[in-house]
Amino acid sequence: DTVQLGVPAPFLLLDSANERVVQGLPGSRPRVQGSEWRHYFLLSCIVPLIFCCCMLVVTALNWRDMREVLQTGTTTSATIVDRFSSGGRSRSYYLVYRYSVPPGGVANSYTRRQSVGSNRYFDLRYLPGATAQIRYLPTNPTSALLADTALPTETLLLWFTGTALCLSGLLVGLHFAWQDWRLARRGQLLAGIVQAVEPWPWKENRYQLRYRFVDPSGTWREGRARIAAAQAGSGRFAPGTTVAVLYADRELFCLL
């Protein structure tokens, strides 16, 4: 299923790796300009997407459990027994408190460590020995939280946004990969003619090559391709030069 040229002619190529394709050698496959970058972009979206999805699931489960404790839990008093912090420049803060279920009991005493913000950690009301109100689940007394704990809604939204962005990037990458696959596997090689080489408007030391070709339906079409300054200054792509065009449909084609 090697792609054949529409018009036999000597071709100038942007990528010399496509020489075998132009020659019609068996088993050769076109290398689409920029496909490597697009494939790396696709792969770079997969790992962050998996990470964000895992964090989103963990945060959502934690948010659900915390909401259950705060909305349906029983309120009781607890004694702050310790506090500590860990980490380097980005530190984490913890309070350790002890409570009894039912209140006043001895056998059913529980100790809980809870991550808190720096404001609560340095609040004098939460020094060791102080009393604080907590909520716990009667069905599972080890599940407890300080009564005025806020749900991690912002964190949940953060990971949801990160997952959505990574998923969007993955879909964009899949779209480009699908286009590259169509060009490489289903594209038809045609002869094009260089019209002009002009500076690229949005990037220095980059140029655009304008070309024309006739598609299989007999319609003249125009396209543009980015080339390096060295290629533009070599004079190889002068107006009238024959180039190889890989054509899939009227919206999907490129120079080789």
N, C-alpha and C positions, 0 to 999 in steps of 0.2 A: 504493500500500500504506500510506496514512495510517491510523494507529490511530484508532478511533472510541470515543467515550465510551459506557460501559454505561448510564448514567442521565443524561439531560439535566438540568442544573442550573447555577446560577451557582457558580463555584468560586473559593476563595481559594488562591493558589499560593505556595509557598516561593520559587520562582524565576520571576520575571516573564518570563524568556526562553521559558517553556513556554506562553505565552498563545496562540500560533499553533496549538500542538498541541491545546489544549483547545477552540479554536474549530473544529478539524477542517479547517484550511486545507491545500490540497494541497502535498505536498513537505515538510511540517514534520516535524521529528524531535524527540523528547523529549530534554532535557538532564538526565541523571541527577545527582542531588545528590552532590557529591564526586568525580565522574568525572574532572574535570581533575586533581585531586591524584593520583588513582590512575594516570592516564596518565603524569604526570610521574615518579611512582615507578617505573613500568615502564621509561621511557626512562633514568632514572638508574641502572638496574641493568645496562643493555646495555654502556655504555662500560667500567665497571669489570670486567665479566665478560670482555670481549674482552682488556683489559689483563692480567688475572690469568691467562687462558688462555695468552696469549703468554709471560708470564713463567714459567708452569708448564712449558711446552714447552721453553723455553730452559734452565731450571734442570734439568729431567729429562735433557736431552741432555748438559749439562755434568756432571751426576752420573754418568751412564753412562760418559762418557769418562774421568773421574777414577777411577772404580772399575776400569776396564780397566788404566789405568796402574799403580795401586797394587797390584792383584792379580796382574797378569801381567808387569809391567815388570821390567827388569833394573836391579839396584842398582849405582851407581857413585858416585864422589866428585865434588863440584863446588866451585868457589871462588866465594865471595860477592864480587862486583865493585862493587856499588853498592846503595844503598837510598834511597828517597825517599817522600814522602807528598804527597797532593794533596787539594783540597777545602777547605771552610770549617769550620763547626762540626762537621759530620759528615765526618771525614777518612778517606781510604783510604790504606792502607800497602802498599808494594811492596818486594820483594827482587829483585835482579838477580844471577844466578849464571851461571857459564860452566863447561862440561864438555866432555869429548872422548869420541868414540865411534869406535873402541874406546878404552878408557882409555889415555892416553899418546900418542894420535895428535895430529897437528897439523892436517892437512887437514880432518879431520872435527870441528872445534870448533864448539860451539853456545852461544848466549847466550839465556837464558830469563828473562822477567820474570813474577813470580808475586805475586798479591795475597795478603796475609797479615793476621793480626790484630795488634792493637797490642802484645799480650804478646810475640809472636814478633819483631815489629819492634824493640822496645826490649831484647830479649834480647842480652846481650853476646856470646853464642856466634854471633850472625849479623852481626857487624860486618864491613865490607869487609876482605877478605883472609883471612877464616876459611874453614874447610872444612866442608861439610855433605854428608850422604848424600842422594842423590836416586834416583828411579826413572824410567826412560824406556822407551818402546816400541822394541824393536829394529827393527820394521817402519816406524816413524816416529819417528826420534830427536828430532824437534822437540817431541814430546809428552812432557813431563817434569814431575815434581812433587817437592817435598821429600818424603823418604821417610815422615815422620811426619805428613803432611797428613791432616786429617780430612775425610771426605766431608760435603758440605753437606746432610745429611739434614734438619736443622731448617729450613733455607731451603726445601727441597722440600716439607716438610709445611706450612710457612707459606703458600706459594702454592697448594698443594692445598686448604687450608682456606679461603683467600680465594676461590678459584674455586667451591668448594662453597657458600659463603655467598652469593656473587653469583648463582649458579645458582638457589639456593633463592628468593632475592628475585625473580628473573626469573619463576620459576614462579608465585609468589604474585601478581605483577603481571599475568601472563597470565590467571590465574584471575579476578581482578577485572575485567580488560578484557573477558573473555569474558562475564561476567555483565552488564556495562554494555552490551555489544553485544546480548545477548539481550533486555535490557529495552528498549533503544532501537528495535530492529528487530522484535522479536516480542511485545513487551509489549502488554497490553490495558488501556485506560483505564477505570477504574471510579470510582464515587462513594464516598467515605468520609465518616465523621462523626467530628469531634474529640470525644474523651472528656475529656481534661484536659491542662494544661500544667504541668509539674513541673520543679524544679531538676535539672540533670544531676548525678548523684552524684559524678563523678570530675573535674569541671572547673568552675571558677568562671565566672560570667557566661555559662553555657551552660544551656540548658533542653531538655527532651525533651517532644515532643508525642505523646501517646498517641491512637490513632485506631482505628476499627473499620470494616470493610467486608464486603460479601458477595461471595465469589468466584463465578466462572461456574458452579460446581457447586451454588451455593445455601448454602454454608457460611460462617458468620460467622468472620472472622479479625481478629486484632489486630496492630498494628504500632507502632513507635516511630520518631521522627525527631528529629534534633538541630536546634534553632533558636537564633538569636542572642537576646541579652537584649532588644534593641530590638523584635524581633518578638514576644517573649513579653509584653513590657510594653505593646504597642500595643492589646491587647484584641481584635485582629482574629480571633485563633484561639480564640475562646471555645467552651466545650463546646456541641456541637450544630451547629457550623459545618461546612459541606460542603467537603471537600477532594478533590483529584484523586489517585487511587492508580494507579500504573503496575504492572500485575500480569503476571508471567510464569508462575510456578507457586506452590505453597503455601510454598516456601522462599525465593522470590525476588520481592520486590515493594518498592516505595518510594513516598514522596510526591513529587509534582512541585512 
